[in-house]
Amino acid sequence: MRDPMPYLPLTFTLFLIAGLAQGTAAQAGTFLIDGTAAGLSGPVHENGVMIGMVGDFVELADGDHILSFEGPHQHGLTLTMNVRGDSVRLVGTASYGPECGEIYNITWPKPRVERDRDHAGVTRLNLAPVRAEATGQSKCVQYMLAGCTQQKAIVEVRSDPPGGEIWFPHVYGGWEKQDFRTNVTLSVPFCEGSQTKQVLIRMAGRVNCLEDLPVAPEARLSVDCTLRVPGEVDPLETSAPPN
């Protein structure tokens, strides 16, 4: 049975890739994912989409979220949480074993949530240390990667300020950092039949930007991201509803 936890009132600066509904800005929260105490690093995913790295400022919209982290001994960690406007509820943590390796019993307490003292309106998510106990058991599951007929699109990637890291999902799985930074034009591969492809732009000390691209063969596309300073007010959140 899940251990219910009351909503914690937090002062969020709200910003996310989200639309407006009936003239009202969509709600979201800005989080700093702090892995210092846990000794965690590496990418953070949600539903297979990379939203940043541990230590980044990321944006989460209203609703349920299951974030995935790289844990010790090739095990994965998940954090389930619910965001509602300026409130967050931590539902629980879990772990999953490696595709091939020794199985450990993983204990990962819920993270600590607090206001970030250095950035007004930002919520610090302090990840908790992980305890791993060997079980003496192991497993090995081999997966076959299916090939695909690749297409390419031309994408101009810009950010303000320029110089952000660019990450695209690889056609055979995983995410890949590009050799070039914004502002730049790239030839981006995708599988034939795909309709969208994500791009993640990140910069130290700035809030990550994640966008969906409507890809098509030989299409010429552009991405413009404002990498805002954490705590800055999002103009979408403060814009007045139409009369």
RASULHU-V171365 format. One line per field, one symbol per residue. burial: 1 if it has 9 or more other ideal C-beta (glycine too) atoms within 8 Angstrom, else 0. A space follows every 50 residues. Layout:
burial = ???
This chain:
burial = 00000000010111110000000011111111111011010011110011 11110111111000111110101011111111111111111010101100 11110101011010010010111111110101000000100000000001 11111111100101111110000010010011010101011101001111 1110011111101010001010101011011001011000000
